[in-house]
Amino acid sequence: MAEFITPNERIILRDLAKKQFEYSQLPQMQELTRLWYDHNDLKGKRPMFTIEPGTFEKEIPREYKCISDTAREIEKTFIQTFTNYEYIGDDTIIPPLYPMGIGNWFKPFNIGVETEHALNSIGHQFKHKINDLEKDFTVIKKSTYGSYGIEQAEQYKMLLEDIFGDILPVKYVGDGLYCVPTQNIVHIMSMETMLFSMYDYPDLFHELMKRLTDDYVEYFKLLENKKLLLPTNSYGRVMQGTYGFTNDLPAEGDIGTKDVWGFLDSQETVGISPEMFNEFIFPYYKKISDMFGLLSYGCCEAVDPIYNLCLKKCKNLRKVSISPWCNEEYMGECLKNSHTIFHRKPSPNYLGVGTLFDETGWRGHIRKTLKAASGCKVEITQRDVYTLNGDLLKLKRAAQIIREEIQNNWT
């Protein structure tokens, strides 16, 4: 791979590595690291907050200089690492290392997912392989999974170290294990088909969930047995814009599934009752989540209808998503003085809709969360902002208001 990196590209990448290392040594980065450890260990004194830029990344001014594909990808990683520090000012950390993982893959039911996209839009629909679960059940096969292997990862690591390893160390960093069974199902059948299948073919739907669950368990055990799991207790991500920093999981040794973070969600089942969720979904999710050391649960779905009936039974539940559609006050009461972090996802409308930033509305939105979550451990992650409508200044102002509200209204 090294032959694809030109001498000029090496200079560009080394300069970026130097910039990242210098940023990482700032006192505020050291302090943020300490605060994240305290936060995830349930010892934090204030809420932590981040704003995810990935969905509006294209609106941030960029000047990429590398030409080759390999060098350009490395350059993008560096520049995107600086985004939150340079444009936002939240609690995102610039690490004193270049993190990399080991490539693993999982193909649910061994079915390729196909999509049709609207012209010049992120809007899309899936090409459904199952329209009637009973008639089409033969389409369901055993999931395939595996790893690209430590050898390939080591080759890439050696390339990075050759370019800038003397400036910025390259280290393996683990992200949380990711598992979204109901999303996997909706990728091969419509949501309508999925929901009606629970009613029309309950036994077949249970079989579908059982097969997928068993495949995920086998996959995660494969990673464990082949020693492909990395510690997830530091700079790695746990989905949903959050970090894995914690002293409650090991930093070294033989890492098993019980030693790492895991993530689950079920956005696709908001149309069923809590009782149906408890019957058709939760037993399988519980089997998977029990494998993890710590669990982060939820995305945009409202968790309040299923918390006491289901999620509360997950003893390793460390973070639960409190989306814009969730009853904040109810979940604040549920999570008060608990071992689960109230992981709030504010509405994206304040940053993403309209050209004028409604500072008063945003301030009230954040204050409402802090009041509802009094007595909880709180984290705020702004996600799903797909456009800033040309106003980058919204970002720093939004972060500043969150910080002011925490300072003035958090006890």
Kinemage of the C-alpha trace (Angstrom):
@kinemage 1
@onewidth
@group {chain A} dominant
@subgroup {mainchain}
@vectorlist {calphas} color= white
{ca met a 1} P 0.000 0.000 0.000
{ca ala a 2} L 2.925 2.344 0.675
{ca glu a 3} L 3.622 2.897 -3.026
{ca phe a 4} L 0.329 4.813 -3.333
{ca ile a 5} L 1.508 7.532 -0.930
{ca thr a 6} L 3.548 10.216 -2.663
{ca pro a 7} L 6.353 12.166 -0.920
{ca asn a 8} L 4.188 15.306 -0.907
{ca glu a 9} L 1.281 13.394 0.608
{ca arg a 10} L 3.564 12.114 3.353
{ca ile a 11} L 4.421 15.701 4.244
{ca ile a 12} L 0.727 16.644 4.331
{ca leu a 13} L -0.157 13.699 6.574
{ca arg a 14} L 2.784 14.277 8.908
{ca asp a 15} L 1.748 17.898 9.352
{ca leu a 16} L -1.782 16.773 10.230
{ca ala a 17} L -0.450 14.199 12.678
{ca lys a 18} L 1.598 16.913 14.357
{ca lys a 19} L -1.481 19.137 14.545
{ca gln a 20} L -3.541 16.364 16.161
{ca phe a 21} L -0.847 15.588 18.706
{ca glu a 22} L -0.552 19.268 19.643
{ca tyr a 23} L -4.321 19.557 20.046
{ca ser a 24} L -4.380 16.396 22.155
{ca gln a 25} L -1.881 17.867 24.604
{ca leu a 26} L -4.019 20.899 25.410
{ca pro a 27} L -5.005 21.002 29.117
{ca gln a 28} L -8.700 20.917 28.205
{ca met a 29} L -8.252 17.552 26.461
{ca gln a 30} L -6.669 16.079 29.563
{ca glu a 31} L -9.526 17.442 31.653
{ca leu a 32} L -12.172 16.147 29.240
{ca thr a 33} L -10.675 12.671 29.381
{ca arg a 34} L -10.949 12.702 33.178
{ca leu a 35} L -14.521 13.984 32.997
{ca trp a 36} L -15.577 11.245 30.552
{ca tyr a 37} L -14.150 8.536 32.789
{ca asp a 38} L -16.004 9.980 35.782
{ca his a 39} L -19.196 10.375 33.762
{ca asn a 40} L -19.351 6.815 32.441
{ca asp a 41} L -18.364 5.459 35.867
{ca leu a 42} L -21.376 7.336 37.325
{ca lys a 43} L -19.170 9.672 39.338
{ca gly a 44} L -19.503 12.773 37.165
{ca lys a 45} L -20.509 16.131 38.586
{ca arg a 46} L -21.953 17.634 35.411
{ca pro a 47} L -23.634 16.441 32.179
{ca met a 48} L -21.362 15.770 29.207
{ca phe a 49} L -22.424 16.870 25.730
{ca thr a 50} L -21.459 16.397 22.094
{ca ile a 51} L -22.766 17.482 18.691
{ca glu a 52} L -22.336 14.985 15.853
{ca pro a 53} L -21.168 16.692 12.632
{ca gly a 54} L -21.286 13.677 10.308
{ca thr a 55} L -24.699 14.420 8.802
{ca phe a 56} L -23.788 18.008 7.882
{ca glu a 57} L -20.084 17.426 7.248
{ca lys a 58} L -20.441 18.536 3.627
{ca glu a 59} L -21.314 22.081 4.773
{ca ile a 60} L -18.060 22.530 6.694
{ca pro a 61} L -15.314 24.203 4.596
{ca arg a 62} L -12.663 21.645 3.696
{ca glu a 63} L -9.490 21.741 1.644
{ca tyr a 64} L -8.234 18.263 0.888
{ca lys a 65} L -4.790 18.154 -0.658
{ca cys a 66} L -4.004 14.470 -1.032
{ca ile a 67} L -4.669 12.821 -4.393
{ca ser a 68} L -4.322 9.068 -3.895
{ca asp a 69} L -7.286 7.211 -2.403
{ca thr a 70} L -5.373 5.864 0.596
{ca ala a 71} L -3.796 9.195 1.505
{ca arg a 72} L -7.097 11.038 1.002
{ca glu a 73} L -8.909 8.733 3.434
{ca ile a 74} L -6.237 9.258 6.088
{ca glu a 75} L -6.329 13.007 5.485
{ca lys a 76} L -10.141 13.029 5.875
{ca thr a 77} L -9.881 11.147 9.149
{ca phe a 78} L -7.450 13.727 10.526
{ca ile a 79} L -9.441 16.759 9.386
{ca gln a 80} L -12.747 15.355 10.620
{ca thr a 81} L -11.137 14.641 13.985
{ca phe a 82} L -10.559 18.395 14.375
{ca thr a 83} L -14.135 19.425 13.495
{ca asn a 84} L -15.668 19.608 16.966
{ca tyr a 85} L -12.733 21.448 18.498
{ca glu a 86} L -12.445 23.989 15.683
{ca tyr a 87} L -16.118 24.587 14.870
{ca ile a 88} L -18.219 23.542 17.875
{ca gly a 89} L -16.518 23.598 21.281
{ca asp a 90} L -18.319 20.660 22.888
{ca asp a 91} L -16.908 17.785 24.989
{ca thr a 92} L -15.451 15.876 22.048
{ca ile a 93} L -11.870 14.745 22.636
{ca ile a 94} L -8.957 14.883 20.219
{ca pro a 95} L -6.999 11.737 21.150
{ca pro a 96} L -3.208 11.567 21.546
{ca leu a 97} L -3.178 8.660 19.100
{ca tyr a 98} L -4.462 7.558 15.720
{ca pro a 99} L -7.118 4.926 16.504
{ca met a 100} L -7.746 1.966 14.245
{ca gly a 101} L -9.723 -1.231 14.527
{ca ile a 102} L -9.852 -4.726 13.095
{ca gly a 103} L -12.308 -5.057 10.251
{ca asn a 104} L -15.176 -7.449 11.023
{ca trp a 105} L -18.446 -8.019 9.149
{ca phe a 106} L -21.901 -9.528 9.641
{ca lys a 107} L -24.440 -10.188 6.844
{ca pro a 108} L -27.886 -10.892 8.343
{ca phe a 109} L -29.607 -13.932 6.835
{ca asn a 110} L -26.909 -13.853 4.129
{ca ile a 111} L -29.210 -11.532 2.179
{ca gly a 112} L -27.755 -8.553 0.334
{ca val a 113} L -29.545 -5.295 1.133
{ca glu a 114} L -30.561 -3.274 -1.914
{ca thr a 115} L -31.841 0.308 -1.930
{ca glu a 116} L -33.309 2.789 -4.370
{ca his a 117} L -32.351 6.426 -3.800
{ca ala a 118} L -34.281 9.517 -4.727
{ca leu a 119} L -32.462 11.745 -7.209
{ca asn a 120} L -29.866 13.942 -5.472
{ca ser a 121} L -31.283 13.085 -2.072
{ca ile a 122} L -30.538 10.988 1.007
{ca gly a 123} L -34.116 9.719 0.739
{ca his a 124} L -34.277 6.036 -0.133
{ca gln a 125} L -36.321 2.864 0.105
{ca phe a 126} L -35.299 -0.766 0.431
{ca lys a 127} L -35.986 -3.400 -2.198
{ca his a 128} L -37.880 -5.969 -0.179
{ca lys a 129} L -36.932 -9.629 -0.518
{ca ile a 130} L -39.849 -10.809 1.650
{ca asn a 131} L -43.433 -9.715 1.054
{ca asp a 132} L -45.168 -12.564 2.882
{ca leu a 133} L -43.210 -14.236 5.674
{ca glu a 134} L -44.850 -17.647 5.249
{ca lys a 135} L -44.534 -17.807 1.455
{ca asp a 136} L -41.028 -16.319 1.346
{ca phe a 137} L -39.492 -17.927 4.427
{ca thr a 138} L -37.157 -20.050 2.280
{ca val a 139} L -35.263 -16.824 1.534
{ca ile a 140} L -34.068 -16.819 5.142
{ca lys a 141} L -30.621 -18.389 5.390
{ca lys a 142} L -28.009 -18.579 8.096
{ca ser a 143} L -26.215 -15.237 8.518
{ca thr a 144} L -22.634 -15.075 7.332
{ca tyr a 145} L -19.939 -13.256 9.256
{ca gly a 146} L -16.218 -13.017 9.765
{ca ser a 147} L -13.178 -10.778 9.973
{ca tyr a 148} L -10.742 -9.353 7.480
{ca gly a 149} L -8.126 -10.511 9.935
{ca ile a 150} L -5.374 -9.158 12.100
{ca glu a 151} L -2.845 -9.626 9.285
{ca gln a 152} L -4.574 -7.073 7.055
{ca ala a 153} L -4.996 -4.715 9.993
{ca glu a 154} L -1.299 -5.041 10.856
{ca gln a 155} L -0.299 -4.167 7.286
{ca tyr a 156} L -2.347 -0.985 7.423
{ca lys a 157} L -1.008 -0.151 10.878
{ca met a 158} L 2.569 -0.511 9.588
{ca leu a 159} L 1.768 1.853 6.703
{ca leu a 160} L 0.430 4.493 9.094
{ca glu a 161} L 3.369 4.102 11.459
{ca asp a 162} L 5.800 4.467 8.580
{ca ile a 163} L 4.193 7.777 7.607
{ca phe a 164} L 3.701 9.472 10.987
{ca gly a 165} L 4.209 6.955 13.814
{ca asp a 166} L 7.148 8.925 15.203
{ca ile a 167} L 4.803 11.914 15.683
{ca leu a 168} L 1.479 10.313 16.631
{ca pro a 169} L 1.233 6.720 17.874
{ca val a 170} L -1.053 4.360 15.971
{ca lys a 171} L -3.009 2.096 18.327
{ca tyr a 172} L -5.817 -0.419 18.150
{ca val a 173} L -8.966 0.971 19.778
{ca gly a 174} L -12.207 -0.954 20.150
{ca asp a 175} L -15.671 0.398 19.429
{ca gly a 176} L -18.720 -1.101 21.100
{ca leu a 177} L -20.292 -4.187 19.536
{ca tyr a 178} L -23.192 -3.100 17.324
{ca cys a 179} L -26.424 -5.068 16.937
{ca val a 180} L -29.764 -3.888 15.478
{ca pro a 181} L -31.909 -6.951 14.697
{ca thr a 182} L -35.200 -5.222 13.872
{ca gln a 183} L -33.390 -2.875 11.489
{ca asn a 184} L -31.869 -5.931 9.821
{ca ile a 185} L -35.389 -7.308 9.344
{ca val a 186} L -36.824 -4.073 7.936
{ca his a 187} L -34.006 -4.026 5.399
{ca ile a 188} L -35.420 -7.182 3.806
{ca met a 189} L -39.159 -6.664 4.352
{ca ser a 190} L -41.324 -3.592 4.785
{ca met a 191} L -42.158 -2.362 8.258
{ca glu a 192} L -45.798 -3.137 7.499
{ca thr a 193} L -44.878 -6.733 6.633
{ca met a 194} L -42.791 -7.048 9.800
{ca leu a 195} L -45.549 -5.770 12.079
{ca phe a 196} L -48.313 -7.824 10.469
{ca ser a 197} L -46.109 -10.934 10.531
{ca met a 198} L -46.138 -10.838 14.332
{ca tyr a 199} L -49.929 -11.106 14.151
{ca asp a 200} L -50.347 -13.358 11.102
{ca tyr a 201} L -47.422 -15.741 11.668
{ca pro a 202} L -46.335 -15.444 15.311
{ca asp a 203} L -44.460 -18.756 15.364
{ca leu a 204} L -42.570 -17.950 12.165
{ca phe a 205} L -41.680 -14.494 13.453
{ca his a 206} L -40.301 -16.011 16.651
{ca glu a 207} L -38.269 -18.410 14.507
{ca leu a 208} L -36.969 -15.458 12.477
{ca met a 209} L -35.874 -13.634 15.632
{ca lys a 210} L -34.374 -16.778 17.129
{ca arg a 211} L -32.259 -17.487 14.064
{ca leu a 212} L -30.960 -13.927 13.856
{ca thr a 213} L -30.241 -13.836 17.588
{ca asp a 214} L -28.360 -17.148 17.481
{ca asp a 215} L -26.319 -15.869 14.535
{ca tyr a 216} L -25.338 -12.695 16.388
{ca val a 217} L -24.353 -14.729 19.449
{ca glu a 218} L -22.206 -17.029 17.286
{ca tyr a 219} L -20.615 -14.045 15.558
{ca phe a 220} L -19.680 -12.284 18.782
{ca lys a 221} L -18.346 -15.556 20.209
{ca leu a 222} L -16.251 -16.015 17.057
{ca leu a 223} L -14.667 -12.619 17.613
{ca glu a 224} L -14.004 -13.551 21.229
{ca asn a 225} L -12.520 -16.970 20.461
{ca lys a 226} L -10.280 -15.624 17.701
{ca lys a 227} L -9.125 -12.799 20.010
{ca leu a 228} L -10.454 -10.139 17.652
{ca leu a 229} L -12.193 -8.105 20.365
{ca leu a 230} L -10.408 -4.952 21.478
{ca pro a 231} L -10.810 -3.091 24.792
{ca thr a 232} L -13.640 -0.548 24.542
{ca asn a 233} L -12.870 1.397 27.700
{ca ser a 234} L -11.173 4.463 26.230
{ca tyr a 235} L -11.306 6.438 22.979
{ca gly a 236} L -13.586 4.017 21.135
{ca arg a 237} L -17.153 4.953 20.233
{ca val a 238} L -20.297 3.245 21.485
{ca met a 239} L -22.587 4.567 18.751
{ca gln a 240} L -24.971 7.470 19.325
{ca gly a 241} L -22.144 10.000 19.637
{ca thr a 242} L -20.770 8.728 22.910
{ca tyr a 243} L -17.437 7.450 24.220
{ca gly a 244} L -16.575 4.254 26.039
{ca phe a 245} L -14.264 5.722 28.689
{ca thr a 246} L -14.700 3.670 31.863
{ca asn a 247} L -12.792 1.921 34.616
{ca asp a 248} L -15.552 -0.685 34.823
{ca leu a 249} L -14.215 -2.598 31.805
{ca pro a 250} L -10.682 -3.987 31.353
{ca ala a 251} L -8.040 -2.142 29.363
{ca glu a 252} L -5.956 -5.189 28.493
{ca gly a 253} L -5.747 -8.973 28.642
{ca asp a 254} L -7.905 -11.536 26.867
{ca ile a 255} L -10.987 -9.520 25.983
{ca gly a 256} L -14.322 -11.319 25.855
{ca thr a 257} L -17.832 -10.093 25.157
{ca lys a 258} L -18.333 -9.559 28.904
{ca asp a 259} L -15.446 -7.070 28.821
{ca val a 260} L -16.824 -4.659 26.206
{ca trp a 261} L -19.592 -2.188 25.514
{ca gly a 262} L -22.495 -3.264 23.323
{ca phe a 263} L -25.221 -1.316 21.547
{ca leu a 264} L -28.809 -2.256 20.638
{ca asp a 265} L -31.834 -0.362 19.396
{ca ser a 266} L -35.281 -1.127 17.955
{ca gln a 267} L -36.591 1.979 16.257
{ca glu a 268} L -38.705 -0.129 13.923
{ca thr a 269} L -41.036 -1.454 16.641
{ca val a 270} L -42.542 1.805 17.880
{ca gly a 271} L -45.804 0.737 16.238
{ca ile a 272} L -46.415 -2.209 18.572
{ca ser a 273} L -47.565 -2.289 22.170
{ca pro a 274} L -45.140 -2.750 25.073
{ca glu a 275} L -46.688 -6.178 25.615
{ca met a 276} L -45.952 -7.222 22.032
{ca phe a 277} L -42.423 -5.881 22.320
{ca asn a 278} L -41.994 -7.914 25.491
{ca glu a 279} L -43.241 -11.041 23.710
{ca phe a 280} L -41.697 -10.825 20.240
{ca ile a 281} L -38.573 -8.680 20.603
{ca phe a 282} L -37.215 -8.294 24.093
{ca pro a 283} L -36.394 -11.958 24.908
{ca tyr a 284} L -34.027 -12.031 21.938
{ca tyr a 285} L -32.538 -8.614 22.678
{ca lys a 286} L -32.014 -9.662 26.280
{ca lys a 287} L -30.103 -12.780 25.199
{ca ile a 288} L -27.765 -10.644 23.114
{ca ser a 289} L -27.401 -7.810 25.611
{ca asp a 290} L -26.535 -10.244 28.415
{ca met a 291} L -23.315 -10.987 26.527
{ca phe a 292} L -22.004 -7.446 26.990
{ca gly a 293} L -20.172 -5.911 29.907
{ca leu a 294} L -22.026 -2.613 29.535
{ca leu a 295} L -25.026 -1.806 27.363
{ca ser a 296} L -26.022 1.386 25.571
{ca tyr a 297} L -29.594 1.169 24.290
{ca gly a 298} L -31.755 3.129 21.901
{ca cys a 299} L -31.747 5.682 19.122
{ca cys a 300} L -34.768 7.710 17.976
{ca glu a 301} L -37.442 5.424 19.445
{ca ala a 302} L -39.259 6.428 22.616
{ca val a 303} L -38.114 4.063 25.362
{ca asp a 304} L -40.542 5.165 28.071
{ca pro a 305} L -43.282 2.632 27.098
{ca ile a 306} L -40.903 -0.340 27.415
{ca tyr a 307} L -38.514 0.761 30.158
{ca asn a 308} L -40.149 -0.718 33.243
{ca leu a 309} L -41.556 -3.780 31.483
{ca cys a 310} L -38.371 -4.654 29.591
{ca leu a 311} L -35.232 -2.520 29.619
{ca lys a 312} L -35.063 -2.249 33.406
{ca lys a 313} L -34.298 -5.972 33.455
{ca cys a 314} L -30.963 -5.351 31.710
{ca lys a 315} L -28.650 -5.085 34.715
{ca asn a 316} L -25.745 -3.895 32.532
{ca leu a 317} L -27.736 -0.978 31.042
{ca arg a 318} L -25.370 1.973 31.459
{ca lys a 319} L -26.887 4.412 28.924
{ca val a 320} L -30.386 4.707 27.507
{ca ser a 321} L -31.415 7.062 24.711
{ca ile a 322} L -33.981 9.721 25.597
{ca ser a 323} L -35.080 10.809 22.125
{ca pro a 324} L -37.218 13.835 21.140
{ca trp a 325} L -40.246 11.494 21.147
{ca cys a 326} L -39.577 10.237 24.664
{ca asn a 327} L -41.345 11.368 27.843
{ca glu a 328} L -38.421 13.116 29.529
{ca glu a 329} L -40.124 13.664 32.862
{ca tyr a 330} L -41.192 10.040 33.177
{ca met a 331} L -37.738 8.738 32.285
{ca gly a 332} L -36.163 11.234 34.668
{ca glu a 333} L -38.148 9.649 37.483
{ca cys a 334} L -37.248 6.153 36.309
{ca leu a 335} L -33.517 6.857 36.101
{ca lys a 336} L -33.109 9.048 39.175
{ca asn a 337} L -30.349 7.673 41.428
{ca ser a 338} L -29.982 4.671 39.101
{ca his a 339} L -26.946 3.107 37.414
{ca thr a 340} L -28.161 4.178 33.965
{ca ile a 341} L -27.231 7.437 32.249
{ca phe a 342} L -30.051 9.619 30.887
{ca his a 343} L -28.656 9.998 27.335
{ca arg a 344} L -30.681 12.854 25.888
{ca lys a 345} L -30.993 13.440 22.117
{ca pro a 346} L -32.368 16.980 21.632
{ca ser a 347} L -34.620 17.797 18.700
{ca pro a 348} L -32.554 18.485 15.553
{ca asn a 349} L -35.048 21.140 14.447
{ca tyr a 350} L -33.340 23.985 16.315
{ca leu a 351} L -30.108 23.610 14.353
{ca gly a 352} L -31.442 22.001 11.197
{ca val a 353} L -34.652 23.871 10.309
{ca gly a 354} L -34.714 27.458 9.097
{ca thr a 355} L -31.981 30.014 8.594
{ca leu a 356} L -32.389 31.746 11.957
{ca phe a 357} L -31.234 30.020 15.146
{ca asp a 358} L -33.979 30.195 17.780
{ca glu a 359} L -31.676 30.714 20.756
{ca thr a 360} L -34.519 31.239 23.196
{ca gly a 361} L -36.267 28.061 22.120
{ca trp a 362} L -33.024 26.078 22.212
{ca arg a 363} L -32.185 27.368 25.681
{ca gly a 364} L -35.614 26.375 26.937
{ca his a 365} L -35.311 22.966 25.276
{ca ile a 366} L -32.036 22.249 27.095
{ca arg a 367} L -33.296 23.662 30.385
{ca lys a 368} L -36.360 21.399 30.201
{ca thr a 369} L -34.053 18.379 29.900
{ca leu a 370} L -31.915 19.418 32.854
{ca lys a 371} L -35.013 19.907 34.982
{ca ala a 372} L -36.580 16.602 33.925
{ca ala a 373} L -33.358 14.711 34.574
{ca ser a 374} L -32.601 16.194 37.977
{ca gly a 375} L -31.053 13.468 40.113
{ca cys a 376} L -29.866 11.502 37.070
{ca lys a 377} L -26.504 11.185 35.393
{ca val a 378} L -27.026 13.084 32.142
{ca glu a 379} L -25.428 13.130 28.718
{ca ile a 380} L -26.601 15.240 25.773
{ca thr a 381} L -25.850 14.276 22.172
{ca gln a 382} L -27.167 16.329 19.284
{ca arg a 383} L -27.652 14.086 16.256
{ca asp a 384} L -29.454 14.006 12.892
{ca val a 385} L -28.916 17.621 11.846
{ca tyr a 386} L -28.751 17.262 8.065
{ca thr a 387} L -28.227 20.907 7.188
{ca leu a 388} L -27.187 24.095 8.961
{ca asn a 389} L -28.701 26.192 6.169
{ca gly a 390} L -25.396 27.962 5.669
{ca asp a 391} L -24.917 29.147 9.261
{ca leu a 392} L -21.889 27.452 10.835
{ca leu a 393} L -21.999 29.894 13.735
{ca lys a 394} L -25.057 28.031 15.046
{ca leu a 395} L -22.756 25.279 16.240
{ca lys a 396} L -20.611 27.229 18.671
{ca arg a 397} L -23.582 29.215 19.887
{ca ala a 398} L -25.597 26.038 20.526
{ca ala a 399} L -22.681 24.520 22.458
{ca gln a 400} L -22.186 27.718 24.430
{ca ile a 401} L -25.870 27.776 25.438
{ca ile a 402} L -25.731 24.134 26.592
{ca arg a 403} L -22.694 24.966 28.713
{ca glu a 404} L -24.406 28.046 30.178
{ca glu a 405} L -27.572 26.103 31.008
{ca ile a 406} L -25.572 23.363 32.713
{ca gln a 407} L -23.631 25.915 34.727
{ca asn a 408} L -26.733 27.860 35.749
{ca asn a 409} L -29.324 25.101 36.169
{ca trp a 410} L -27.546 21.887 37.117
{ca thr a 411} L -27.054 20.879 40.728
